[in-house]
Amino acid sequence: MKTNEFRTHAHRVVDWMADYLESIETYPVKSTVSPGDIFIQIPDQPPENGEPVDQIMNDLDRIIMPGMTHWQSPNFFAYFPANSSYPSLLAEMITSCMGAQCMIWETSPAAAELEERMMNWLAGMIGLPQTFHGVIQDTASTSTLAALITAREKFTNYEINDQGFGNQPDFRVYCSTETHSSVEKAVKIAGFGKRNLVKIPVDREFRIVPENLEKTIMHDRKQGKVPLCVVATIGTTGTTSIDPLKEISDICKRHQLWLHVDAAMAGTALILPEYRWMIEGIELVDSFVFNPHKWMFTNFDCSAYFVRDPESLIRTFEILPEYLKTRTRGMVNDYRDWGIPLGRRFRALKLWFVIREFGVKGLQEKIRLHLALATKLKEMILGDQHVELMAPVPLNTVCFRIKPDGIEDEETINRYNEQLLQELNSSGKLYLTHTKLNGKYTLRMVIAQTNVTEQHVIRAWETIRAYAARITEQ
Ligand SMILES: *Cc1c(COP(=O)(O)O)cnc(C)c1O
């Protein structure tokens, strides 16, 4: 492809993008294809000779698009969002175009310095103390893994990095039963062993019970285990419950444990000063992660990882082969030493575009709208005798189930709700996912998509009520 051809195709791709986003509500939100439908349409061998871009674009529309779920649809209420926005897309195109490897300062000084600035901006925007230093990771899972490995190394004076586990004792990591699965994954990868992840029960609002946490830590210590780290969650995946950080941080201080905070989705709400109560106790936190790639309108991937002591992070991950030695080492941030991968995309650029184009006020307005819409939905649910609110709504996620008249059997109610979810999602009108709360099948509606409005929420609610009525009348 020549440059002038690229120019023509690229303009058409941008038109394709604008058309797609403009008409996104005409697609079924959740793809309706069956397993293997796409696979059989792709030839089993690659083409011998190059093919025209027009043909590839046609196949994109014909083969690929039916197999896509539309995360940027304002009728997407599933999981947690993976939001995009126009400024983020612009930056992503430029990042792809330059294709820079931002592993160290020398390989693109602007990328390293913009990243440092953006992390400082973000820290200020969400109310982290100035003692925190940030770095962009790919995901919250990776950030949490980095936290656990750093905790491990700091605690053992970097001995496991050097010697391996040898005769090390059983290190214990604590979280709640509602904690995201990425913590268990990190515990496995960091070499602690899954049996050393201790899941503390939660209270009726799905928050960790600090007294139980402390008792378990003391009990473990008596048994010869070595308590190492607590992971607190701000905004759990099931219900967005908020662990009591102040009490947890006091416990960690008393017992000298590393405290990691997973605020993957909910961290964005901290842009609103009225939500900063969620991080009371933050001064004692060792590491904190939140994902602008979830609720902050910044394309996947972009996870903001903050640490109080960057030295221990760097000491844990640094490597220095001859070919990476530079004259600027020590004067600048070489982010390859702040995490696992060597190669890094220029991800700070999209943050810069998003934060500047929205402005802090613009971001706040959107987040406030989403939170207000969640409250509105909660109120509609509370006013409806056939629907049961299943968890408090501290943020943007509403958990509920339908409760048909005269039916008390939990299994039957579970089946009704499972069928309801299935039918709603196959309708293509909206997309919800579920969780189980105390054994009860619960629908989750997350109101956080970049372009969601009150109309979308009301229409979704009417659809849910209509489908529920149809099922219960059968
Ligand atoms: C989404 C989520 C994660 C995982 O995020 P990734 O960036 O996909 O790894 C972890 N913790 C919580 C609370 C989450 O909501």
The ligand as an SDF file (V2000), in Angstrom:
LIG
                    3D

 15 15  0  0  0  0  0  0  0  0999 V2000
  -12.4770   -5.1060   36.3490 C   0  0  0  0  0  0  0  0  0  0  0  0
  -11.8950   -5.3440   37.6710 C   0  0  0  0  0  0  0  0  0  0  0  0
  -10.6400   -5.9430   37.7980 C   0  0  0  0  0  0  0  0  0  0  0  0
   -9.8540   -6.4670   36.6160 C   0  0  0  0  0  0  0  0  0  0  0  0
   -9.5080   -5.4540   35.7640 O   0  0  0  0  0  0  0  0  0  0  0  0
   -8.5190   -5.7170   34.5180 P   0  0  0  0  0  0  0  0  0  0  0  0
   -8.0020   -4.3610   34.2200 O   0  0  0  0  0  0  0  0  0  0  0  0
   -9.3630   -6.2900   33.4440 O   0  0  0  0  0  0  0  0  0  0  0  0
   -7.4860   -6.6610   34.9790 O   0  0  0  0  0  0  0  0  0  0  0  0
  -10.1110   -6.0820   39.0580 C   0  0  0  0  0  0  0  0  0  0  0  0
  -10.7710   -5.6530   40.1470 N   0  0  0  0  0  0  0  0  0  0  0  0
  -11.9840   -5.0950   40.0720 C   0  0  0  0  0  0  0  0  0  0  0  0
  -12.6770   -4.6240   41.3110 C   0  0  0  0  0  0  0  0  0  0  0  0
  -12.5800   -4.9180   38.8280 C   0  0  0  0  0  0  0  0  0  0  0  0
  -13.7770   -4.3230   38.7400 O   0  0  0  0  0  0  0  0  0  0  0  0
  1  2  1  0
  2  3  1  0
  2 14  2  0
  3  4  1  0
  3 10  2  0
  4  5  1  0
  5  6  1  0
  6  7  2  0
  6  8  1  0
  6  9  1  0
 10 11  1  0
 11 12  2  0
 12 13  1  0
 12 14  1  0
 14 15  1  0
M  END
$$$$
